[in-house]
Amino acid sequence: MFTKEDVEILAYQRYKTGEDYDKSVWFLAEICVKINKNVKNGYDIKPLETDNLVLLINENVNGELLTPTKDETKELAEFIYNAHPEKSKLHFFIAEKQLLLSEISKIIKENRKNH
């Protein structure tokens, strides 16, 4: 897994890009919906919370990450936007979820190799 320092470094890198608020919200929503589609109880993972995770990959995931629809992403993006998180927190949550999604992706690829 990844450390808090990994999250902080990635969050700082995102901050340095100067990405606008709306794009950050959309990106966070997209990552969260992708996580939710690929993990059992994925919808327990909230976009604006830090998670300690023990993950189980969904049975319908077969070697590749499932991709969300634009409507699924839009719905979560609206929720995040309406919560008005501070931009610095957005960067932190995006970094955390990116690292989490990377771990999920590794697990999925390993499972594909083992089958």
BELCORRA-V499287 format. One record per run of one state. SS is the DSSP state (2 for helix, 1 for strand, 0 for the rest). FROM is the first residue (numbers start at 0). TO is the last residue. Records with the same first field share a line. If there is no record, write none. Layout:
BEGIN
SS=FROM-TO, FROM-TO
END
This chain:
BEGIN
0=0-2, 17-19, 39-40, 44-55, 57-68, 83-85, 113-114
2=3-16, 20-37, 41-43, 69-82, 86-112
1=38-38, 56-56
END
